[in-house]
Amino acid sequence: MSHNYRTRGFTLIELMLAMTFLSVLLLAIAMTVIQVSNIYTRGLTLKEVNQAGRAVSAELKSGIAGSAPFTIPGPKYIQQAWGGRLCVGQYSYIWNYGATLNNPSADGTNSNVYSNSSNKIRFIKVPDNSGIYCSTAGKAIDSNGAVELLASGDRDLAIHSFSIVNDSTDAQSSQALYSISFVVGTNDQQALTTAQTSCRPPSDATSDLNYCSINRFDIVVRAMNALQ
């Protein structure tokens, strides 16, 4: 007794269809992985910016709470095109804006730098009982005791704007309220708008939404120490 076996393989069309399906599936998986990675990266960037902003806010609240009331504008505050200085008694806060940090021509005459190096300051607090850093605008900063409050981190963070307004002063209680507004974010200048208050939209060639994040912080602080 004999048996005839007929074996049947895949046709060329079937192979092409299978390969097409597999290619589409792999492409869909790759696109999903890329999208999830982008969302994760944006989340990390936003988290780092928010953490930095909250840390600066907490430091300013603590520093000013222990100071005597001061007038704005006045000798305790210097606002310049490249940065600023705020002297509140025991400590002074000194910073450069992001554009200054990225400007190679900015030196000790048009930026805040340490006296023993040409390193530009991001945002520091430094011991300054006499307030000399605000009474002498161009004075270089002694790095002894200086604490960097805005480390560059993985995202190269910087302060992009800063303002303080004296809301009210109560001479009887020796207390005063101040409104502070500052913008902190990543420091890729090409990815930021001209005003440095937001990231460029995706339609712009230099936009980078994965690694660009800007946030504005508005706080109210109280100077509660007795007049010095």
URCORCOR-V552347 format. One record per residue. N is the residue number from 1. SS is DSSP state (@ for helix, = for strand, . for the rest). Layout:
{{N/SS} {N/SS}}
This chain:
{{1/.} {2/.} {3/.} {4/.} {5/.} {6/.} {7/.} {8/.} {9/.} {10/.} {11/.} {12/@} {13/@} {14/@} {15/@} {16/@} {17/@} {18/@} {19/@} {20/@} {21/@} {22/@} {23/@} {24/@} {25/@} {26/@} {27/@} {28/@} {29/@} {30/@} {31/@} {32/@} {33/@} {34/@} {35/@} {36/@} {37/@} {38/@} {39/@} {40/@} {41/@} {42/@} {43/@} {44/@} {45/@} {46/@} {47/@} {48/@} {49/@} {50/@} {51/@} {52/@} {53/@} {54/@} {55/@} {56/@} {57/@} {58/@} {59/@} {60/@} {61/@} {62/@} {63/@} {64/@} {65/@} {66/.} {67/.} {68/.} {69/.} {70/.} {71/.} {72/.} {73/.} {74/.} {75/.} {76/.} {77/=} {78/=} {79/=} {80/=} {81/.} {82/.} {83/=} {84/=} {85/=} {86/=} {87/=} {88/.} {89/.} {90/.} {91/=} {92/=} {93/=} {94/=} {95/=} {96/=} {97/=} {98/@} {99/@} {100/@} {101/@} {102/.} {103/.} {104/.} {105/.} {106/.} {107/.} {108/.} {109/.} {110/.} {111/.} {112/.} {113/=} {114/=} {115/.} {116/.} {117/.} {118/.} {119/.} {120/=} {121/.} {122/.} {123/=} {124/=} {125/=} {126/=} {127/=} {128/.} {129/.} {130/.} {131/.} {132/@} {133/@} {134/@} {135/@} {136/.} {137/.} {138/.} {139/.} {140/.} {141/=} {142/.} {143/.} {144/.} {145/.} {146/.} {147/=} {148/=} {149/.} {150/.} {151/.} {152/.} {153/.} {154/.} {155/.} {156/.} {157/=} {158/=} {159/=} {160/=} {161/=} {162/=} {163/=} {164/=} {165/=} {166/=} {167/=} {168/=} {169/=} {170/=} {171/.} {172/.} {173/.} {174/.} {175/=} {176/=} {177/=} {178/=} {179/=} {180/=} {181/=} {182/=} {183/=} {184/=} {185/=} {186/=} {187/.} {188/.} {189/@} {190/@} {191/@} {192/=} {193/.} {194/.} {195/.} {196/.} {197/.} {198/.} {199/=} {200/.} {201/.} {202/.} {203/.} {204/.} {205/.} {206/.} {207/.} {208/.} {209/.} {210/.} {211/.} {212/.} {213/.} {214/=} {215/=} {216/=} {217/=} {218/=} {219/=} {220/=} {221/=} {222/=} {223/=} {224/.} {225/.} {226/.} {227/.} {228/.}}
